[in-house]
Amino acid sequence: MSTERPSPRYSDIDTWESEDIAESIIEGQFAAVAAVHAVRREIAAAALAIQSRLGDHGRFVYAGAGTSGRLAVQDGAELLPTFGWPEERLLLLMAGGREALLRSVEGAEDDVEQAIKLIDQHAITTQDVLIAVAASGTTPFTLACLREAKRRGALTVGIANNRASPILQEADHPICLDTGSEPIAGSTRLKAGTAQKITLNTLSSVLMILLGKVYRGLMVDVRALNEKLVRRSEDMLILLTGSSRDHVRDALLLAKGRVKIAALLLNGCDLDTAAQLLSAAGDHLGKALTLASKARTGNT
């Protein structure tokens, strides 16, 4: 596997000056970006397939072990506050469970039985999408999650850093991040991990945009869970509607913090009409505002 193979270029890295070591590792990060850019079409295609599959009830499932698993869990966890993704429609399957998020759990990545048990326990179906992430592309836990989910009809996306690895061969949408050897042989938290992080960020962000959770570059489904996010919600609405902060606060209170509903209220809708328009627009705020404008002018 290329991610495990020592590179002659770095064979004496431990004798280099610290600045040279830093430069070589940073150089590797640029290589990681290039590896992701090379598969941008595959990422976009996967996002479109996920959008079609999820519908109104499908779940977004991440599976991984070690560094790959932690990166996957981080990406999934951030969908809730950033895009208002429903918690009940997110599953984070980490080899070794919560304990493995903070420390290595011996043998967890080899536990095929636990992987199959988790897929069964959560009753994965044809409505669900599973993203399997593993630098090697062979991690038993992650591969078992993918295989069992696929057997149950779920859409599968495989992200790995070694060509022709099982996860890439068996996923419905394989994404190969060809990052090659690491400056420290086998330390896939470096180039491979960076490429995975960028890919996960890109895939989930493209998907959320397609699902209508971004409007004019703003995260209009943000959950205002703290003072900073409350302020951000207000600022978005001031920018989008030109309303005063007091009017924006009143609208957000009536809308129970939902920015999209508040935006429609500030554009002259009542609460029921705002909800109906947003539903008719497939939860896309821009389309809902267009419908509201047509309704005001009497156009169909």
C-alpha positions as a printed NumPy array, in Angstrom:
array([[  0.   ,   0.   ,   0.   ],
       [  1.379,   3.37 ,  -1.   ],
       [  0.349,   4.961,   2.293],
       [  2.497,   2.436,   4.205],
       [  5.505,   2.431,   1.916],
       [  8.599,   4.333,   3.144],
       [  9.727,   7.085,   0.777],
       [ 13.452,   7.358,  -0.097],
       [ 12.964,  11.111,  -0.122],
       [ 12.326,  11.156,   3.618],
       [ 14.621,   8.305,   4.691],
       [ 16.913,  10.622,   6.655],
       [ 14.272,  13.157,   7.765],
       [ 15.294,  12.675,  11.39 ],
       [ 18.699,  14.25 ,  10.593],
       [ 17.264,  17.383,   8.963],
       [ 17.021,  20.835,  10.464],
       [ 13.631,  21.53 ,  12.046],
       [ 12.737,  24.131,   9.414],
       [ 13.393,  21.632,   6.618],
       [ 11.258,  19.009,   8.373],
       [  8.429,  21.517,   8.723],
       [  8.724,  22.532,   5.069],
       [  8.532,  18.935,   3.855],
       [  5.46 ,  18.174,   5.951],
       [  3.721,  21.357,   4.807],
       [  4.646,  20.496,   1.211],
       [  2.811,  17.226,   1.739],
       [ -0.339,  19.139,   2.64 ],
       [ -0.302,  20.801,  -0.778],
       [ -0.04 ,  17.329,  -2.319],
       [ -3.142,  16.357,  -0.308],
       [ -5.092,  19.285,  -1.767],
       [ -4.   ,  18.271,  -5.27 ],
       [ -5.162,  14.692,  -4.659],
       [ -8.642,  15.921,  -3.704],
       [ -8.824,  18.319,  -6.64 ],
       [ -8.106,  15.405,  -8.979],
       [-11.319,  13.664,  -7.866],
       [-13.617,  16.679,  -7.68 ],
       [-15.967,  15.157, -10.275],
       [-16.319,  11.973,  -8.223],
       [-17.098,  14.036,  -5.119],
       [-19.739,  16.063,  -6.959],
       [-21.31 ,  12.907,  -8.407],
       [-21.438,  11.32 ,  -4.952],
       [-23.148,  14.417,  -3.523],
       [-25.826,  14.283,  -6.237],
       [-26.422,  10.581,  -5.619],
       [-26.713,  11.173,  -1.867],
       [-29.181,  14.01 ,  -2.413],
       [-31.379,  11.742,  -4.522],
       [-31.253,   8.91 ,  -1.998],
       [-31.811,  10.687,   1.324],
       [-35.274,  12.12 ,   0.636],
       [-37.162,  13.246,   3.734],
       [-36.264,  10.348,   6.012],
       [-32.928,   8.858,   4.943],
       [-29.988,   8.906,   7.318],
       [-26.42 ,  10.065,   6.784],
       [-24.068,   7.418,   8.227],
       [-20.307,   7.804,   8.712],
       [-18.077,   4.794,   9.429],
       [-14.383,   4.645,  10.224],
       [-11.603,   3.721,  12.623],
       [ -8.625,   5.579,  14.047],
       [ -7.736,   8.895,  12.419],
       [-10.142,   8.301,   9.531],
       [-12.974,   7.568,  11.939],
       [-12.279,  10.668,  14.022],
       [-12.278,  12.849,  10.905],
       [-15.555,  11.274,   9.794],
       [-17.16 ,  11.787,  13.204],
       [-16.033,  15.419,  13.259],
       [-17.538,  16.103,   9.845],
       [-20.819,  14.449,  10.776],
       [-21.101,  16.128,  14.173],
       [-20.693,  19.569,  12.617],
       [-23.667,  19.082,  10.285],
       [-26.07 ,  19.566,  13.199],
       [-25.213,  23.115,  14.329],
       [-23.957,  24.382,  10.967],
       [-26.745,  23.148,   8.713],
       [-29.492,  22.148,  11.146],
       [-29.253,  18.527,  10.04 ],
       [-31.665,  16.466,  12.203],
       [-29.862,  14.52 ,  14.902],
       [-32.088,  11.485,  14.37 ],
       [-30.904,  11.317,  10.75 ],
       [-27.203,  11.095,  11.586],
       [-25.244,   7.994,  12.636],
       [-21.571,   8.066,  13.582],
       [-20.08 ,   4.57 ,  13.62 ],
       [-16.617,   4.695,  15.177],
       [-14.61 ,   1.526,  15.761],
       [-14.233,   1.263,  19.53 ],
       [-17.094,   3.692,  20.215],
       [-16.811,   6.996,  22.08 ],
       [-13.676,   5.938,  23.933],
       [-11.82 ,   5.637,  20.625],
       [-12.418,   9.314,  19.867],
       [ -9.847,  10.242,  22.504],
       [ -7.476,   7.271,  22.582],
       [ -6.581,   4.154,  20.667],
       [ -8.749,   1.134,  21.487],
       [ -6.84 ,  -2.087,  20.968],
       [ -8.297,  -4.33 ,  18.262],
       [-11.269,  -2.049,  17.541],
       [-10.472,  -1.579,  13.867],
       [-10.436,  -5.357,  13.357],
       [-13.827,  -5.962,  15.007],
       [-15.958,  -7.117,  12.088],
       [-18.664,  -8.549,  14.335],
       [-19.175,  -5.196,  16.049],
       [-19.495,  -3.49 ,  12.677],
       [-22.187,  -5.897,  11.483],
       [-23.954,  -5.609,  14.829],
       [-24.063,  -1.803,  14.588],
       [-25.509,  -1.843,  11.066],
       [-28.153,  -4.319,  12.215],
       [-28.862,  -2.464,  15.478],
       [-29.536,   0.778,  13.61 ],
       [-31.608,  -1.012,  10.961],
       [-29.856,   0.48 ,   7.943],
       [-32.155,   0.461,   4.898],
       [-32.347,   1.516,   1.247],
       [-33.16 ,   5.078,   2.357],
       [-29.777,   5.497,   4.057],
       [-26.327,   6.543,   2.842],
       [-23.098,   5.26 ,   4.379],
       [-19.719,   6.954,   3.946],
       [-16.808,   4.624,   4.74 ],
       [-13.419,   6.28 ,   5.31 ],
       [-10.109,   4.412,   5.602],
       [ -6.655,   5.437,   4.395],
       [ -5.679,   1.84 ,   3.666],
       [ -9.03 ,   0.982,   2.135],
       [ -8.855,  -2.354,   3.933],
       [ -9.757,  -1.622,   7.572],
       [-11.911,  -4.629,   8.628],
       [-14.406,  -2.656,  10.78 ],
       [-14.98 ,   0.   ,   8.113],
       [-15.145,  -2.483,   5.265],
       [-17.646,  -4.633,   7.171],
       [-19.85 ,  -1.578,   7.782],
       [-19.797,  -0.794,   4.071],
       [-20.505,  -4.369,   2.995],
       [-23.367,  -4.884,   5.431],
       [-24.935,  -1.52 ,   4.641],
       [-24.682,  -2.228,   0.917],
       [-26.208,  -5.687,   1.424],
       [-29.194,  -3.952,   3.029],
       [-29.569,  -1.653,   0.032],
       [-27.975,   1.534,   1.389],
       [-26.054,   3.81 ,  -0.972],
       [-22.338,   3.584,  -0.158],
       [-19.476,   6.031,  -0.645],
       [-15.921,   4.814,  -0.104],
       [-13.046,   7.201,   0.637],
       [ -9.552,   5.679,   0.679],
       [ -5.945,   6.523,  -0.194],
       [ -4.867,   3.291,  -1.882],
       [ -5.97 ,   2.362,  -5.38 ],
       [ -7.822,  -0.905,  -5.988],
       [ -8.439,  -1.389,  -2.259],
       [-11.617,  -3.268,  -1.2  ],
       [-13.462,  -0.19 ,   0.067],
       [-13.012,   1.509,  -3.315],
       [-13.837,  -1.635,  -5.272],
       [-17.052,  -2.304,  -3.377],
       [-18.464,   1.206,  -2.804],
       [-21.174,   2.531,  -5.12 ],
       [-19.212,   5.766,  -5.29 ],
       [-15.456,   5.252,  -4.777],
       [-13.274,   8.303,  -4.12 ],
       [ -9.556,   7.521,  -4.349],
       [ -7.239,  10.078,  -2.75 ],
       [ -3.836,   9.231,  -4.223],
       [ -1.606,  10.897,  -1.63 ],
       [  1.229,   8.339,  -1.806],
       [  3.902,   7.805,   0.821],
       [  3.94 ,   9.87 ,   3.998],
       [  6.962,  11.863,   5.251],
       [  6.752,   9.535,   8.26 ],
       [  6.035,   6.117,   6.775],
       [  2.534,   4.882,   7.639],
       [  1.523,   8.02 ,   9.556],
       [ -1.701,   8.598,   7.651],
       [ -2.717,  11.407,   9.989],
       [ -0.547,  13.542,   7.667],
       [ -1.202,  13.76 ,   3.898],
       [ -3.848,  11.046,   3.83 ],
       [ -5.727,  12.569,   6.778],
       [ -5.641,  16.056,   5.298],
       [ -7.013,  14.776,   1.993],
       [ -9.786,  12.913,   3.816],
       [-10.682,  16.021,   5.806],
       [-10.926,  18.166,   2.671],
       [-12.973,  15.506,   0.89 ],
       [-15.421,  15.111,   3.759],
       [-15.777,  18.895,   4.087],
       [-16.374,  19.244,   0.364],
       [-18.779,  16.326,   0.02 ],
       [-20.99 ,  17.28 ,   2.966],
       [-20.948,  21.002,   2.101],
       [-21.91 ,  20.39 ,  -1.543],
       [-24.69 ,  18.11 ,  -0.327],
       [-26.045,  20.641,   2.161],
       [-26.049,  23.351,  -0.512],
       [-27.967,  21.03 ,  -2.856],
       [-30.463,  20.378,  -0.059],
       [-31.187,  24.095,   0.316],
       [-29.354,  24.68 ,   3.587],
       [-27.348,  27.564,   2.139],
       [-28.791,  30.718,   0.559],
       [-26.65 ,  33.506,  -0.894],
       [-23.623,  31.939,   0.758],
       [-25.224,  31.989,   4.216],
       [-25.941,  29.033,   6.511],
       [-29.676,  29.699,   6.757],
       [-30.394,  26.464,   8.634],
       [-27.904,  27.217,  11.406],
       [-28.974,  26.207,  14.901],
       [-28.514,  29.171,  17.228],
       [-27.109,  27.18 ,  20.142],
       [-25.054,  29.988,  21.653],
       [-24.863,  33.768,  21.755],
       [-22.514,  33.947,  18.763],
       [-24.874,  31.941,  16.575],
       [-27.906,  33.95 ,  17.719],
       [-26.081,  37.08 ,  16.614],
       [-25.141,  35.411,  13.335],
       [-28.789,  34.54 ,  12.678],
       [-29.777,  38.162,  13.275],
       [-26.99 ,  39.467,  11.041],
       [-28.027,  37.121,   8.224],
       [-31.6  ,  38.334,   8.345],
       [-30.57 ,  41.988,   8.432],
       [-28.425,  41.352,   5.357],
       [-31.124,  39.38 ,   3.529],
       [-34.116,  41.588,   4.312],
       [-32.781,  45.012,   5.24 ],
       [-34.891,  44.928,   8.405],
       [-33.885,  46.485,  11.707],
       [-32.37 ,  44.315,  14.418],
       [-35.472,  44.753,  16.573],
       [-37.753,  43.516,  13.767],
       [-35.372,  40.65 ,  13.065],
       [-35.393,  39.603,  16.717],
       [-39.194,  39.66 ,  16.793],
       [-39.351,  37.528,  13.654],
       [-36.827,  35.017,  15.01 ],
       [-38.794,  34.753,  18.243],
       [-42.004,  34.043,  16.341],
       [-40.168,  31.598,  14.059],
       [-38.596,  29.817,  17.064],
       [-35.122,  30.602,  15.804],
       [-35.651,  29.295,  12.261],
       [-33.908,  31.737,   9.941],
       [-35.786,  30.654,   6.797],
       [-39.194,  31.107,   8.402],
       [-38.118,  34.432,   9.902],
       [-36.966,  35.641,   6.469],
       [-40.393,  34.881,   5.026],
       [-42.121,  36.598,   7.953],
       [-40.012,  39.684,   7.301],
       [-41.154,  39.524,   3.67 ],
       [-44.797,  39.845,   4.643],
       [-45.88 ,  36.231,   5.221],
       [-47.702,  34.949,   8.267],
       [-46.383,  31.896,  10.097],
       [-48.612,  29.31 ,   8.376],
       [-48.013,  30.744,   4.924],
       [-44.26 ,  30.847,   5.506],
       [-44.221,  27.165,   6.444],
       [-46.382,  26.249,   3.433],
       [-44.219,  28.195,   0.981],
       [-41.023,  26.692,   2.344],
       [-42.492,  23.214,   2.035],
       [-43.653,  23.895,  -1.523],
       [-40.154,  25.135,  -2.365],
       [-38.512,  21.932,  -1.151],
       [-36.99 ,  23.792,   1.818],
       [-35.052,  26.172,  -0.484],
       [-35.366,  29.711,   0.854],
       [-34.674,  31.409,  -2.484],
       [-37.496,  29.513,  -4.184],
       [-39.83 ,  30.187,  -1.257],
       [-39.113,  33.938,  -1.436],
       [-39.885,  33.857,  -5.152],
       [-43.202,  32.134,  -4.446],
       [-43.982,  34.733,  -1.768],
       [-43.224,  37.563,  -4.19 ],
       [-45.463,  36.062,  -6.867],
       [-48.268,  35.607,  -4.351],
       [-48.021,  39.285,  -3.354],
       [-48.168,  40.496,  -6.944],
       [-50.892,  38.038,  -7.933],
       [-48.678,  36.158, -10.415],
       [-48.714,  32.363, -10.724]])
